[in-house]
Every structure is written in C-alpha cells, then in structure tokens.
Amino acid sequence: MTGLRHLKKQRTHEAVSAAAISLFLERGFDAVSVAEIAAAAEVSKPTLFKYFPTKEDLVLHRITDHRGEAARVVRGRGPGTDPLTALHRHFLDGLARRDPVTGLNDDPEVLAYHRMIFSTPSLAARLMHHMTADEEALAGALTETAAGPGGVGGPEDAEGSDGSGGSGGSGSGTMDDLVARLVAGQVLAVQRVLARRNWAELVGGRTASEVLPEAVTAADRAFALLRDGLGSS
C-alpha cells in the first residue's frame, strides 16, 4: 500500500508541474495564477502548495534531479581520476546525450523553458539560490575527497574529448576550505557559461548536431583553463 501511495503522490506531483509549465509557456509565468494551475491540474490550492511551496518551484522541479550533481560526480569518480577530469567527462557525456542542463537540446519546449527561466527575474533568482547550494555541496565534496594523490587535477591529468590523458596525477596536495570554495565557484560558473552559450546558438536557429563539435571544443578549452589557470589562455 505504501508503494501505491507513493506512486500516486509522484503522479500528482508530475501532473501539477506539467500543467503549470504548459500554462506558463503559453501565457507567461507572471500571467498565470496559482488558482488557475490548481484548476488545470484538478487539485486544490492547499494540495498544490503541499507539493510545491512556491510558484517558482513548479518550474524548477524539472531540474531538481541535477541539484547537487557536481558533488555526486566528484564523490563517485573512479580511482585515479581527479575531480576536474571527472567533471569534464561528465559535461561531455551530457553534451553527447543532449542533456538540457548543458544547453545543447533543441527541442522547442526545452528552448522555451530555458527562455522563460532566463527572462523571469523571480525564476532566475530562485535558480541562483539552487546554484549557491550546489556550490556549497561541491566545495564540501572537494574538501572531503580531493585531499591526497591527484588533488583537484593538474596538467598531468588533463583529458581532452578524445579520451587521451587523465592519468590521475601524482601530486599530494590537500584542499582546504578556501581553495575548495574557489574551485567549486569556478567549475559551476564554467558550466553555466557553456550551457548558456549553447542555448544561445540553438535559439539563433542552429541545430544541436551542428553546435555539438563547437560545444565540445569550448568545454575542452574551458576545463583546460580551469586546470592550468586563466593565464594560459
């Protein structure tokens, strides 16, 4: 019974979010009331707020699976793989899969969804709140796991999109809280800039397949800059 109850709640959760996003994309985020969303999803307002505490959460629910993702990648990396190499590989995998979070997904609804977030101040602010939490989580993961052989990733660990390199490094430095926070902020900023750049190319009329080679090159260059320092640009 518990499993059926959970499934029913999950379906209601998805149905409410889907109804909300459909209305938002059709009419604009600010033009749709919570009461209209509840009516469209055939639930009461109290039920809606039980699932989604804020109106913004109705939109950002779609990307909740990615919250804390960078920290999970760092913690789950294989032996001999430094954090930057793991994060670099993960981003490249996302490009190959056309993961919307990389900006490289040309489905019209995905493009419209991102446009809505970027152009709505309250959504952009809420997204930044999530990104701050992601930064904290990544810094914690780096502090916990990047101490010892390999560190955060040095030039000897560099890996391009062709899979070369990535030896795991031989350094023995440790990462204190300040360094971890600086690295986390830079990594997430790089991912955000790359994703926004990819999205802009698609909005300009190009296809994801056309943009992919450039997106891979940009990602390789960006992570190389993170690894080697901006002075190497």
Secondary structure, DSSP 8 states (H G I E B T S, - for coil): -HHHHHHHHHHHHHHHHHHHHHHHHHH-GGGS-HHHHHHHHT--HHHHHHH-SSHHHHHHGGGGGGTTHHHHHHHT--TT--HHHHHHHHHHHHHHTT-GGGT----HHHHHHHHHHHH-HHHHHHHHHHHHHHHHHHHHHHHHHSSSTTTT--GGG-B-TT--B-----------HHHHHHHHHHHHHHHHHHHHHHHHHHHTT--HHHHHHHHHHHHHHHHHHHHH-GGG-
